[in-house]
């Protein structure tokens, strides 16, 4: 029998009422209570907030952290611990927490700080994320200019998400259409996983270095390398902010080690859908 991997959902998967179906589990109740002590009101917004509120980076990231971890705890009770895990973008923080690299309190503080930095960044550089569907990654890379547009998420053989400056959105969308692809704007509030986030990534690394980190109880595959976390964890997690998410390579690496079942922990089935489509 093959191994099981947990996939921790990322920004864009947030929906009103997420985690309401697992909120009464004792382990989840303790997590939510801890989060409320650190950042009051977050749990209420996760359970009762509107879609518009949840789409704001400052709230999206802490609520997605809590929802992902809550679903992971519930799924672990049901199926047992997975052999390995990965988190898509913001999902990498709850994945590392689940693996024991960071305590729940430190991981929640880390996600709050990440959200603060990225929220300030979206005001500094307005932008968006555009999923390009129907074109190969090489073709999408050819459409990006490395200044206004950057390949940010490698999601599948025919889906690559591009970080795009606000002023370039219409022009880039037209280029995608002319190339025979389809452009779909994602439900996020800025352009992420691109070089523009370098100053925020440096500040985040300084923050992370003050937190104790421990050896993981299971392999967590890093977005930046598509390999299990190793070496300088703080640097790797911080650099993830300004580097592409190599999801396709990560799934291939997991399959190569023997993973046969991928379980998404978070609201929705975006990641398992990507795995199935390849």
Helices and strands as residue ranges (DSSP letters): E 3-8, H 26-38, H 42-48, H 51-54, H 57-79, E 84-87, H 91-98, H 104-124, E 127-133, H 137-143, E 149-156, E 159-165, G 166-168, H 169-178, E 182-185, G 195-197, H 198-208, E 219-221, H 233-239, G 240-242, H 247-257, E 259-265, H 270-277
